[in-house]
Amino acid sequence: MTYRRAVIPALVGSLLVTLLLWWAGASVRALQLPGSAGVFGIETVNELRRWLAPWAYDPPAGPLSGGSADAGAGAQYADLYRTAMHVRFVAVFAFYLAGALLLIRRIPPTQRRTPATLLALWAWGPVAGTLAVTVSAPWLIASGGRGSFRVLPQLANVIASSGPVVVFAALLAALLTVAVARITAKGADLPPRPGVPMRAARLAASAGTAVIALSLVALSYEAVAAWIQTSFGGGGMLSEPGDLLRQWLLLGGWSGPGNTPLGDWLLYRLTDVLVLGVVWWGLRLLPGLLTRITVPAMAVGTVCVTVLGLLAGQLLKTVMDGTVSVWGPAHLFSKLGDGVPAALTFGVIAGVVAFVTLRLAGGREVTRRSGKGAGRM
């Protein structure tokens, strides 16, 4: 699919996800009305505020000057906050556009690829949101008046704050993007889907899944995670990097059964098995879905597959969660989108490993043929 055909749906999806997030942030005011707690319940209102706060355009209530009584300084901090939100919304538009453009070109919604295109675009939304909050974090931290105090822990908190709202906004944007892409793809001269050898595809999927398992199983074990949290030092503005390292290195968290019944412990471990199963199956199919097997396409595709695996595991946990009556229905989806920074880190590495394995295991000729076929697009 040519850039000319792919850019229109990519622009539509980027604009929609940005508008949805802006609208979600503007809805924080509605949750502050006196009757909102009576309608939704105080627990649900508090949870929804946490979801929407990272995208609220207006500064939070209270002074942003870190306790300063200087009204002029307070106004400057408020301006810094608004600058952070300017950067955040522009960044989410740009990152979603870049990813959607690549995904629509390499996985166009034709030749029975439509479900894969939809899932990939949906998974890319939380990635774009995470990158956007990361880019805007310096301005947001400075707007709190504590720009030189525990910078790395503050940065970790900001990165982790994109929230479930991006997951839902990305789903709506993906649906519209695929619908527009199917229209623009009509009449496109697309090469046939490459016939990837079964053995090569399985080996590549296994190698990529092993990289994801390194984070999900090995690094996320309680003792190892604690070592990562506490073993790296630093001084001044680079002190306490543990929280930030955990954000970008750990896809989950688990420990031994302890006092938990073995059956319950094994049930919760099924979520990790589901994540790895989704990743392996997605990587097994990915080379055959791409119109051209390249390192960027495999890396971005693997990131999307990893995010889909995380979402599947998190949705399974909502089924096993028994706290709805205590914390409200919104609490069920409070963990959606967790682990996306680590999915980006290890997804890129796993995609490169899968590409190299595919080439070494007999897919070299396939990647060469896919490149020649894509040269006509």
GICOR-V521749 format. One line per field, one symbol per residue. phi: phi as a letter, one per 20 degrees, with the letter a starting at -180 (. if undefined). Layout:
phi=???
This chain:
phi=.fgffefffffffffffffffffffffgfffefgeffffenffffffffffegfdffegffnfeemnfeffffffffffffffgfgfffffffffffffffffffecffclmdggfffffffffgffffffffffeggfffffemcfddlfffffffffeefnfffffffffffffffffffffefnfeeffffeeggfffffffffffffffgefdffefgfffffffdedercmfdflegfffffeddeaabbfglefggffffffffffffgfffffffffeggfeffbecfgffffffgffffffffffffffffefddffednfffgdfefnfnfgffffeffffffffffffffeoegfffffffffffef
